[in-house]
Amino acid sequence: MSVADSAIGSRSAGVRLLRLAGSLKFALINLAALFVGVCVAYLSDSRTVWALVVPLASSAVNLLAAMLTNAVFRRQLPLLVFHLALLAVIVLVALGRLTYLKGAAEVVDGGSFDGVLATREAGPFHGDAIAALSFASHGFTIDYAPGIRRGATRNEVAFRNAAGRLETRIIGDQQPLVLAGYRFYTSHNKGFAPTFVWHPAAGGVPQLGAVHLPAYPLHEYRQAREWVIPGTATVVWTMLQFQEIILDPDKADQFKLPGEHDLVVRIGEQRWQLQPGMSVSLPAGRLEYVGLRGWMGYTVFYDWTIPWLLAAALAAAFSLGWHYWRKFAARPWNREQDDGTTA
Amino acid sequence: MEQLLELKLLWAALVAYVLCGSLAIVGVVLRKRPERSVLALLLLGLALHTASIAVRWDRLGHGPFITMFEILSSNIWSLMLAFTIAYWRIAAIRASAAVVMPILFIMMGWLMMTSPGEGHFPPTYHTVWLFIHIGFGKVFLGAALVAVGLAGAILLRRTARGAAWFQRLPADARLDELAYRCMALGFIFETLMLIAGAIWAQDAWGRYWAWDPLETWAFITWLALGISLHARVTFRLSPRTGALMVLAVFAVAFLTFFGVPFVSTSPHKGAV
């Protein structure tokens, strides 16, 4: 065999391999593998990302090879658009998973988000632009239907817009605050936040801080939390006590702060019952209870691929509709023979 | 008072549906063609059912999207509407009503055993995407139901009695072709349903996809449908195999629409 024959042979082997990778049968195998992968991932408790990644990657290869080798895509534009859109969906989902961010934040009324998340899950290539973001929460209202069933949430927030001007907006259900692509959604998590000012004995600037008690009414009977006074090792246990019915189950109501309440503060064996304006003197300084505020929990989400993914998915759906329309319009369903105009 | 009117209208609609289905089955068994009466009863049932849903909607201030009663009622309505359109427009397949109506009888029996009490309409449901998502889902299931009627007739015709009952239907290959077209239509609307659902989920829960049970099962349904359509293109399947695949896909879809929402604890409940 000559060198030329050998080159032709290896080239034709490559073409055969490409045709095999782009075949309808391989596509069916991939779809079946994805079906099994989704079931495995759904039923398994362990980490099973591979069960989805392998068939999706294999499907991407199949789609690309099919478009390169199958002549039907050159004759049928809708089919080509459909397969391109499917490939785009897979690639965008992969890019999205590499760069996404999902997290949670809590902001006290009158306070501001300073770029720090309470929980965070991000793709390996996610940047850290969120650290530079900020907005202030000016308080929130939440309606409740009888039976303590949560209704509409309205949260007033203030932020600097792209032009650098201060802007206020009401966000809530279906209405996130979007800053530099990061989407902040009000969540069902919200509660009470006793607010303190810490006056260090050694002097220095007094520090204002709020303790976010567990979410209310989700943890109605666990309105207590331990925390550490800033700059010290003093652990403080704080519990909120009130008699008032915050959310009346028998009527439509709104989330509100308890009017009359006591704040129980315990440090070691010592215990105090405080009301707004009262203080606790400690060797390291004075802890002043200034009052109660609310805190709102936010779900934070970032994925730059969303609009592209939507466009690709819509392109896939409409091109498939176009393909079927052409195919079915060419021949009535009750006609025996295909007229040969469609695949 | 209004609830009583709503229930009276619903029961009247169910009576019309049952009469219609019974007439269709008797017509197939006795080889009669009471098609005008069947169509009239279908339309009467739909009119009464529409009135019942409208009265309930007006009373509660929200559509039938929350409780099992509402979901079953609205799906019986949409499936009936889909089949009525097929029955009216494609005269050749009218005998398939004898297959379709018993499936709807099961849903009606289930509905009658379900409490008509009201549920809470969550704030995340106050969006136009609810209607778009559900609308697409209903078109998908309606198209799948018409395909199931054809698939059932193909399979029943393999018995001597079934062959006699359904002799006036077109040949199996033609029924198979029409079932394929219905499933293809369903596939497009199932895809659109997933897209609309993802848009809604993004704004409602801050993520477009989270593999919650209902999302996962909706995707499994989409894959099952995709596999069945792709298998038809890849292999020359017999009408019997095609019919079995239609039934399998419908079974998965039925489980997704009416089973998973009520065993899931995720916030994404049975808004279908």
Contacts between the chains, C-beta under 8 A, distances in Angstrom:
chain1	res1	chain2	res2	distance
A	24	B	230	7.1
A	24	B	233	6.2
A	24	B	234	4.2
A	25	B	234	5.9
A	27	B	230	6.2
A	27	B	234	7.6
A	28	B	227	6.8
A	28	B	230	5.3
A	28	B	231	6.2
A	28	B	234	5.3
A	31	B	223	6.3
A	31	B	226	5.6
A	31	B	227	4.9
A	31	B	230	6.0
A	32	B	227	6.1
A	34	B	223	6.0
A	35	B	220	6.8
A	35	B	223	4.5
A	35	B	224	6.8
A	35	B	227	6.4
A	38	B	216	6.4
A	38	B	219	6.1
A	38	B	220	5.7
A	38	B	223	6.7
A	39	B	220	6.9
A	41	B	211	7.2
A	42	B	211	7.2
A	42	B	213	7.7
A	42	B	216	4.9
A	42	B	220	7.8
A	102	B	207	6.9
A	145	B	120	6.1
A	147	B	120	7.1
A	149	B	120	4.1
A	149	B	122	7.8
A	150	B	122	7.3
A	150	B	123	6.6
A	151	B	123	5.6
A	152	B	123	5.0
A	152	B	126	7.4
A	153	B	123	6.6
A	172	B	123	7.8
A	173	B	123	4.1
A	173	B	124	5.9
A	173	B	126	6.6
A	173	B	204	7.2
A	174	B	124	7.3
A	174	B	126	6.9
A	174	B	127	5.2
A	174	B	203	4.5
A	174	B	204	6.5
A	175	B	203	7.7
A	176	B	203	7.0
A	176	B	206	7.0
A	183	B	206	6.6
A	185	B	203	7.9
A	185	B	205	7.6
A	185	B	206	4.0
A	187	B	206	7.6
A	299	B	205	7.4
A	299	B	206	3.8
A	299	B	207	7.8
A	300	B	206	7.6
A	301	B	202	7.8
A	301	B	206	4.8
A	301	B	207	6.0
A	303	B	208	7.8
A	306	B	202	7.0
A	306	B	208	6.6
A	309	B	208	7.7
A	310	B	195	7.1
A	310	B	198	7.8
A	310	B	199	7.0
A	313	B	191	7.5
A	313	B	194	7.9
A	313	B	195	4.9
A	313	B	198	7.8
A	314	B	195	6.4
A	316	B	191	6.9
A	317	B	188	6.0
A	317	B	191	4.5
A	317	B	192	5.3
A	317	B	195	6.5
A	320	B	187	7.3
A	320	B	188	5.7
A	320	B	191	7.1
A	321	B	188	4.9
A	324	B	181	7.7
A	324	B	184	4.9
A	324	B	185	7.4
A	324	B	188	7.0
A	328	B	181	5.6
A	328	B	184	7.6
A	333	B	174	6.5
A	333	B	177	4.9
A	333	B	178	4.5
A	333	B	181	5.8
A	334	B	92	6.7
A	334	B	170	5.7
A	334	B	174	4.9
A	334	B	177	7.8
A	334	B	178	7.5
A	336	B	173	7.7
A	336	B	174	7.7
